[in-house]
Structure formats: C-alpha cells, structure tokens
C-alpha cells in the first residue's frame, strides 16, 4: 500500500549511534577546533534477529562563525579492514 514515507531500504533499518570519548584541541586554523571521538554504530533490519556493528574513530574540524560552530570537515577511520555491512545508507 501507499505510505507517507519513502525509505532507501526495505525493510527500513533500525539504527543507534553512540559517540563517546570526545576530545577537543585547537584546530589547524585560529578559528577552528579539532574534535576526536569514538563512534559505535548499531543496525538491525526487519524481524530477522540479525544485527550489524561498526566501530570507528571520527575526526571533525569545526569552524567558528559569527554565532555558531559549523562542521568544516569529517574523517571516519573504521576499525575494520573491510566493511562488514552489505550496504550503508547513513552518515557516520
């Protein structure tokens, strides 16, 4: 049937993002901060009971603007040598 939603996956994924161990240091430029954090991503799909887990370090560069901080760059360093997930339709 028709719904009000459109998903990139069918059945759609159920996900959780955990961000921990957040560390900040001065960035490469005077108006920037470098933020390092650990990332854990969990995903399950449908009722199969199968689940997937990714772990990574994330390195963000935040740039100061007049009234906020903006993400200028993001690097995700996976702990896996190969991606243990068939497809990925989320931003880590």
N, C-alpha and C positions, 0 to 999 in steps of 0.2 A: 504494500500500500504506500501511499504518499505520506511524507512527513514534512515537518518544517525544517529538518536538518539534512545536511549533506556531509558524509564522512569520507575521509581518504581511505579508510579501512572498513571492511565489513566481515565480521562484526567489529565495531569500534574498540579500540584499546582502552583499558583502564590503567592509568599511569600514576606514579608518585615520583616526585623529585625531592631528594634530600640534599641540602647544601650545608656543609659543616667546615670546621677548622678555617674560618675566614681570617686572612692576614692581609694587612694593607701596608704599603710602603710608598714613598714618593715615586712618582712616575718619571718617564723619560723627559717630559717637559714640565715646566714650572706649574702649569695649570692642570696637571694630570695626576692620577693615583693609579698604582698597580695593585690589583686585588687578586690574591690567590685563594682558591677554595677547593675543597674536595666535593665531588658530586657522586651521588648514588641514584641510579635511575631504575625503577621497577616497572614492568609492564606485564599485564595478563590480558588475554583475549577470549571473549565468549565464556563458555562453561567447560572448557577442555581441562582445566586444572593445570595446564602448562603455564609457566611464567618465565620471564627473562630478566636478567640483571646486568647492568653496566656500571662500572666504576671508572672514575676519571679525575684528573686534576684540571681545574679551569683557571685560566689566567685572563683577567679582564683589565682593560685600560679604561678608566673613567676620566672624562674631561669636564672641567668646571665650565659652566655657562653663567650668565647673569644671575639666574635664580635656581639652578639645579645642577646635578651631575648627569652626564649623558654617556652611554656606552660608546666608546670610540673603537674598541677592538676586542674580540673574544677569541681565545685559543683553547681548544679542548684536547687534552692529552689523555687518550684512553689507556687504561691499564692492560687491555687485551692486545695481543699481537694481530688477531683477526677479529672482526666484528661478529659476535655470537648471536646476532639477530638477523632474521631474513630480510626485513625491511624496517625503515625507521622514518616516521613522518612527524617527528617532533624536533624542536630545537633544544639541544643540550645546553 
